[in-house]
Amino acid sequence: MKINLRLFNLSLLAVLLTAGWQCALAAENNMVWDGQKWVKATPPQPGTPEGDIAEISSLIEAGKNKKAVKLVDKFLVTHAASPACEEAINLAGKAEINRGRYWDAYQWYERQITNYPNGAFFERAMDREYMIADAFLNGKKRRALKIFKVSAKEDGIEILMRIAGHSPGSDLAERALLRVADYHFDRQEYPEAIAVYDEFVKSNPQSTRKPYAMLRAARASLLSFRGVKWDDTPLLNAAVRFRVFAQAYPQAGKKENIAGILVEIRETLAHKVFYAGTFYERTHHPQSAIFYYNKVVQEYPDSQWAAQARQRLELLGPIKLDPRFEPPASQPAPANNVAQEKPGNKPDTPVQLVSPKTGPASAGTSLSEAETHPDQAGADPQAGTEPIRLEELSK
């Protein structure tokens, strides 16, 4: 006997839909199944945990949120030992959200999470905390001293970081960390953004969102470079990050044109070295100028700045190397195109790349500082924090 599978599936679907509709209707009318038929559920008795929870829920549904919160306070005293306290606290948070008192709601949810870390309403509390934090970052204010409304953006960041700590590795924790990182990125707070993106990569090495975090961190590093007059550490770090990303995700690397970005970074690095040469030439230190022009030619021969550097070397002509001039230890010695010193030129002072007192210049170095040390590099753009090990990015 052959069975029409299509007809069977349609019949089964109709039965399931009917059963679902009956269950929904029964729940709406407060009905329960006694094993044979649907019967009217016995309402919980007032004064019991179930009865008081039902009353609190009814008050919230009726828009009487302030009264509901007061009833929760009473509930927590009257039924202090009841597991239903978790649900009562959760309802208090919901009532405060309805009142627009997001900070008060957050405090209720934190109380619930602290007291019931494995409770039935844990995930619901976490979701609502995320909603509160997102509202704060979007400009929602909170009350201070019950009178003033103040910005709560820092509170929003703190809440999201707490969420990530409450449930590490969860989808919500991933979303919380990326929300913080993206918030800093959008506000052009690039060092802060990089720190959180790196924390995400460390905490979630198998996440499908890892490529996004790695790429955004690389872009944040690139965008934090302020120009050829400033420290090039962000640019160097960006180049490393883009290379690691392209090696870990070749297809995405092609789509994002990482090869083209690396070419632009190389051109900018060549420009920075060339700029150092023009500075020393302008300030009458021809030997230092020759050193940097030679560096452009030797290290960036295929760049547009190499041709300009050769022109400057030809115009400077042969110059005798002063015995007191010492090129930086971290750089190769200049090429042998120096012969004799031009009359009237003062000997160059040695080029100092790193101050023994202050160390490498930061990304916020002023123009005068940058001109004093125009070729500084190698400092961590997030001084004072532990940077991610770049080899960890591709794990």
C-alpha positions as CSV (number, residue, x, y, z in Angstrom):
1,M,0.0,0.0,0.0
2,K,1.5,3.3,-1.1
3,I,1.2,6.3,1.1
4,N,0.9,9.7,-0.4
5,L,3.7,11.5,1.5
6,R,2.6,14.9,0.5
7,L,-0.9,14.3,1.8
8,F,0.5,12.8,5.0
9,N,2.7,15.8,5.6
10,L,-0.1,18.2,5.0
11,S,-2.3,16.3,7.4
12,L,0.4,16.3,10.1
13,L,1.0,20.0,9.7
14,A,-2.7,20.7,10.1
15,V,-2.8,18.6,13.3
16,L,0.3,20.4,14.7
17,L,-1.2,23.9,13.9
18,T,-4.5,22.9,15.5
19,A,-2.7,21.7,18.6
20,G,-0.6,24.8,18.8
21,W,-3.6,27.1,18.4
22,Q,-5.5,25.2,21.1
23,C,-2.5,25.6,23.5
24,A,-2.2,29.3,22.8
25,L,-5.9,29.7,23.3
26,A,-5.8,27.8,26.5
27,A,-2.9,29.8,27.9
28,E,-4.7,33.0,27.0
29,N,-7.7,31.9,28.9
30,N,-5.7,30.6,31.8
31,M,-6.5,26.9,31.0
32,V,-4.5,23.8,31.9
33,W,-4.6,20.2,30.6
34,D,-5.7,17.7,33.3
35,G,-4.8,14.7,31.2
36,Q,-8.2,14.4,29.5
37,K,-9.4,17.9,28.7
38,W,-8.7,21.6,29.2
39,V,-9.9,23.0,32.5
40,K,-9.9,26.4,34.1
41,A,-6.7,26.9,36.1
42,T,-7.0,27.6,39.8
43,P,-5.8,31.1,40.4
44,P,-2.8,31.4,42.8
45,Q,-3.8,32.5,46.3
46,P,-2.9,36.0,47.3
47,G,-0.1,36.1,49.9
48,T,1.7,33.1,48.3
49,P,4.8,33.6,46.2
50,E,2.9,32.6,43.1
51,G,-0.1,34.8,43.9
52,D,2.1,37.9,44.6
53,I,4.1,37.3,41.4
54,A,0.8,37.2,39.5
55,E,-0.3,40.5,41.1
56,I,3.0,42.2,40.2
57,S,2.7,41.0,36.6
58,S,-0.9,42.3,36.4
59,L,0.2,45.7,37.8
60,I,2.9,46.0,35.1
61,E,0.5,45.0,32.3
62,A,-1.9,47.7,33.6
63,G,0.9,50.3,33.5
64,K,1.1,50.7,37.3
65,N,4.9,50.2,37.3
66,K,5.7,52.3,40.4
67,K,3.2,50.3,42.5
68,A,4.7,47.1,41.0
69,V,8.2,48.1,42.2
70,K,6.9,48.8,45.7
71,L,5.2,45.4,45.8
72,V,8.5,43.7,44.7
73,D,10.2,45.4,47.7
74,K,7.5,43.9,50.0
75,F,7.8,40.5,48.2
76,L,11.5,40.3,48.9
77,V,10.9,40.7,52.6
78,T,7.8,38.5,52.9
79,H,9.1,35.6,50.7
80,A,12.9,36.1,51.2
81,A,13.6,32.4,51.0
82,S,11.5,31.7,47.9
83,P,13.2,31.0,44.6
84,A,10.5,33.2,43.1
85,C,12.5,36.2,44.3
86,E,14.5,36.0,41.1
87,E,11.4,36.5,39.0
88,A,10.3,39.3,41.3
89,I,13.5,41.2,40.9
90,N,13.4,40.7,37.1
91,L,9.9,42.1,37.1
92,A,11.1,45.1,39.1
93,G,13.7,45.8,36.4
94,K,11.0,45.6,33.7
95,A,8.8,48.0,35.6
96,E,11.7,50.5,35.9
97,I,12.4,50.3,32.2
98,N,8.7,51.1,31.5
99,R,9.1,54.1,33.8
100,G,12.1,55.3,31.8
101,R,14.4,54.8,34.8
102,Y,17.1,52.7,33.0
103,W,19.8,53.1,35.7
104,D,17.4,51.8,38.4
105,A,16.4,48.9,36.1
106,Y,20.1,48.1,35.6
107,Q,20.7,47.9,39.4
108,W,17.8,45.5,39.7
109,Y,19.2,43.3,37.0
110,E,22.6,43.3,38.5
111,R,21.1,42.3,41.8
112,Q,19.4,39.4,40.2
113,I,22.5,38.3,38.3
114,T,24.6,38.5,41.5
115,N,22.1,36.6,43.6
116,Y,21.0,34.1,41.0
117,P,23.9,33.5,38.5
118,N,22.4,30.2,37.3
119,G,18.8,31.3,37.6
120,A,16.0,30.7,35.1
121,F,15.8,34.4,34.3
122,F,19.5,35.0,33.9
123,E,19.5,35.3,30.1
124,R,16.6,37.7,30.2
125,A,18.4,40.0,32.6
126,M,21.5,40.0,30.5
127,D,19.5,40.9,27.3
128,R,17.9,43.8,29.1
129,E,21.2,45.0,30.5
130,Y,22.5,45.1,26.9
131,M,19.5,47.0,25.8
132,I,20.1,49.5,28.7
133,A,23.8,49.9,27.8
134,D,23.0,50.4,24.1
135,A,20.5,53.1,25.1
136,F,23.1,54.9,27.2
137,L,25.6,54.9,24.3
138,N,22.9,56.3,22.0
139,G,22.4,59.2,24.4
140,K,19.9,58.1,27.0
141,K,20.6,60.0,30.2
142,R,20.3,58.8,33.8
143,R,19.1,60.6,36.9
144,A,21.7,61.8,39.5
145,L,20.6,62.8,43.0
146,K,17.0,62.1,41.8
147,I,17.0,65.5,40.1
148,F,19.6,66.0,37.4
149,K,20.0,64.1,34.2
150,V,23.6,63.3,33.2
151,S,25.3,61.5,30.4
152,A,25.5,57.7,31.0
153,K,27.8,56.8,28.1
154,E,30.7,55.7,30.4
155,D,28.1,53.7,32.3
156,G,27.0,52.1,29.1
157,I,30.6,51.0,28.3
158,E,31.0,49.6,31.9
159,I,27.7,47.7,31.6
160,L,28.8,46.1,28.3
161,M,32.1,45.1,29.7
162,R,30.4,43.5,32.7
163,I,28.1,41.6,30.4
164,A,31.2,40.2,28.6
165,G,32.5,39.2,32.0
166,H,29.2,37.6,33.2
167,S,29.0,35.2,30.2
168,P,32.4,34.9,28.5
169,G,32.2,33.2,25.1
170,S,28.5,33.7,24.7
171,D,27.0,35.4,21.7
172,L,25.8,38.2,23.9
173,A,29.3,38.7,25.3
174,E,30.7,38.9,21.7
175,R,28.1,41.5,20.8
176,A,28.9,43.5,24.0
177,L,32.6,43.7,23.3
178,L,32.2,44.6,19.7
179,R,29.6,47.3,20.6
180,V,32.2,48.9,22.9
181,A,34.9,48.7,20.3
182,D,32.7,50.1,17.5
183,Y,31.6,52.9,19.8
184,H,35.2,54.0,20.3
185,F,36.0,53.5,16.6
186,D,33.1,55.7,15.5
187,R,34.2,58.4,18.0
188,Q,37.7,58.2,16.5
189,E,39.1,56.9,19.9
190,Y,41.4,54.6,18.0
191,P,43.7,53.3,20.8
192,E,40.7,52.4,22.9
193,A,39.0,50.7,20.0
194,I,42.2,48.7,19.2
195,A,42.4,47.5,22.8
196,V,38.9,46.2,22.8
197,Y,39.1,44.6,19.4
198,D,42.3,42.8,20.6
199,E,40.6,41.7,23.7
200,F,37.8,40.3,21.6
201,V,40.3,38.3,19.4
202,K,42.0,36.9,22.6
203,S,38.7,36.0,24.2
204,N,37.0,34.5,21.2
205,P,39.6,32.8,19.0
206,Q,37.0,30.6,17.2
207,S,34.4,33.3,16.7
208,T,33.0,34.0,13.3
209,R,33.3,37.6,14.2
210,K,37.1,37.4,14.6
211,P,37.9,38.5,11.1
212,Y,35.8,41.6,11.6
213,A,37.5,42.5,14.8
214,M,41.0,42.0,13.3
215,L,40.2,44.1,10.2
216,R,38.7,46.9,12.3
217,A,41.7,46.9,14.6
218,A,44.0,47.3,11.6
219,R,42.0,50.1,10.2
220,A,41.9,51.8,13.6
221,S,45.7,51.7,13.7
222,L,45.9,53.1,10.2
223,L,43.5,55.9,11.0
224,S,45.4,56.8,14.1
225,F,48.5,57.8,12.0
226,R,48.4,61.6,12.0
227,G,50.8,62.3,9.1
228,V,54.4,62.3,8.0
229,K,55.3,64.9,10.7
230,W,54.3,62.6,13.4
231,D,55.2,59.2,14.9
232,D,54.9,56.4,12.4
233,T,54.3,53.6,15.0
234,P,50.6,53.4,14.2
235,L,51.4,53.0,10.5
236,L,53.9,50.3,11.1
237,N,51.5,48.4,13.4
238,A,48.7,48.8,10.8
239,A,51.0,47.2,8.1
240,V,51.6,44.2,10.4
241,R,47.9,43.8,11.2
242,F,46.9,44.0,7.6
243,R,49.5,41.3,6.6
244,V,48.4,39.0,9.4
245,F,44.8,39.4,8.3
246,A,45.5,38.7,4.7
247,Q,47.5,35.6,5.6
248,A,44.8,34.3,7.9
249,Y,41.9,35.1,5.5
250,P,43.2,35.2,1.9
251,Q,39.8,35.6,0.2
252,A,38.7,38.4,2.5
253,G,42.1,40.0,2.1
254,K,41.6,40.2,-1.7
255,K,38.1,41.5,-1.3
256,E,39.3,44.2,1.1
257,N,42.2,45.1,-1.2
258,I,44.8,44.6,1.5
259,A,47.6,44.5,-1.1
260,G,46.6,48.0,-2.2
261,I,46.5,49.2,1.3
262,L,50.0,47.9,2.0
263,V,51.3,49.7,-1.1
264,E,49.8,53.0,0.2
265,I,51.3,52.4,3.6
266,R,54.7,51.8,2.0
267,E,54.4,55.0,0.0
268,T,53.6,56.9,3.2
269,L,56.5,55.5,5.1
270,A,58.8,56.6,2.2
271,H,57.2,60.0,2.3
272,K,57.9,60.2,6.0
273,V,61.6,59.4,5.6
274,F,61.8,61.9,2.7
275,Y,60.2,64.5,4.9
276,A,62.9,64.0,7.5
277,G,65.5,64.6,4.8
278,T,63.8,67.9,3.7
279,F,63.7,69.0,7.4
280,Y,67.4,68.5,7.9
281,E,68.2,70.1,4.5
282,R,66.0,73.1,5.4
283,T,67.7,73.5,8.8
284,H,71.2,73.3,7.3
285,H,72.2,69.8,8.3
286,P,73.2,68.4,4.9
287,Q,74.8,65.2,6.2
288,S,71.6,64.2,8.0
289,A,69.6,65.1,4.9
290,I,71.8,62.9,2.8
291,F,71.4,60.1,5.2
292,Y,67.6,60.2,5.0
293,Y,67.5,60.7,1.2
294,N,69.7,57.7,0.8
295,K,67.4,55.7,3.1
296,V,64.5,56.5,0.8
297,V,66.5,55.3,-2.2
298,Q,67.7,52.2,-0.6
299,E,64.6,51.0,1.3
300,Y,61.9,52.3,-1.0
301,P,63.4,52.3,-4.5
302,D,60.1,51.7,-6.2
303,S,58.3,54.5,-4.5
304,Q,57.5,57.9,-6.0
305,W,59.7,59.5,-3.3
306,A,62.8,57.7,-4.4
307,A,63.0,59.8,-7.6
308,Q,62.6,63.0,-5.6
309,A,65.3,61.8,-3.1
310,R,67.8,61.2,-6.0
311,Q,67.1,64.7,-7.2
312,R,67.9,66.2,-3.8
313,L,71.1,64.1,-3.5
314,E,72.2,65.5,-6.9
315,L,71.5,69.0,-5.8
316,L,73.3,68.6,-2.5
317,G,76.4,67.4,-4.4
318,P,79.4,65.7,-2.8
319,I,79.8,66.6,0.9
320,K,82.6,65.5,3.2
321,L,81.5,63.4,6.1
322,D,82.2,65.1,9.4
323,P,84.0,62.7,11.8
324,R,81.6,63.7,14.5
325,F,78.6,62.6,12.5
326,E,77.3,59.2,13.5
327,P,74.2,57.7,11.8
328,P,71.6,56.1,14.1
329,A,72.6,52.7,15.3
330,S,69.3,51.3,14.0
331,Q,69.9,52.5,10.5
332,P,72.4,51.5,7.8
333,A,75.3,53.8,7.1
334,P,74.8,56.4,4.3
335,A,76.0,55.4,0.8
336,N,79.4,56.6,-0.3
337,N,78.3,59.7,-2.1
338,V,80.0,62.2,0.3
339,A,83.4,63.7,-0.5
340,Q,84.1,67.1,0.9
341,E,82.3,69.6,3.1
342,K,80.9,72.7,1.3
343,P,82.3,75.9,2.6
344,G,80.1,77.7,5.1
345,N,78.2,74.6,6.2
346,K,78.3,73.7,9.9
347,P,78.9,70.1,10.8
348,D,75.8,68.1,11.5
349,T,74.9,67.0,14.9
350,P,74.3,63.3,15.3
351,V,70.8,62.2,14.5
352,Q,69.1,60.9,17.7
353,L,66.2,58.7,17.1
354,V,65.2,57.9,20.7
355,S,65.5,60.2,23.6
356,P,67.2,58.4,26.5
357,K,64.8,60.1,28.9
358,T,61.5,60.0,27.2
359,G,61.8,57.1,24.8
360,P,60.1,57.0,21.5
361,A,57.7,59.8,20.6
362,S,54.0,59.0,21.0
363,A,51.3,59.4,18.4
364,G,50.4,62.7,19.9
365,T,53.9,64.2,19.5
366,S,53.8,67.9,18.5
367,L,55.4,69.2,15.4
368,S,58.5,70.6,17.3
369,E,59.0,67.2,18.9
370,A,58.6,65.4,15.6
371,E,61.1,67.6,13.9
372,T,63.6,67.0,16.8
373,H,63.2,63.2,16.3
374,P,61.6,62.8,12.8
375,D,62.3,59.1,12.3
376,Q,61.2,57.6,15.6
377,A,59.4,54.3,15.4
378,G,58.8,51.1,17.3
379,A,56.7,52.4,20.3
380,D,53.4,50.7,21.2
381,P,50.5,53.1,20.3
382,Q,48.8,52.1,23.5
383,A,51.4,52.9,26.0
384,G,50.6,51.6,29.4
385,T,48.5,48.6,28.2
386,E,49.6,45.1,27.3
387,P,49.3,44.9,23.5
388,I,48.1,41.7,21.8
389,R,50.8,39.5,20.5
390,L,50.3,39.8,16.7
391,E,51.1,36.1,16.1
392,E,48.0,35.3,18.2
393,L,45.8,37.1,15.7
394,S,45.9,34.3,13.2
395,K,45.4,31.4,15.6
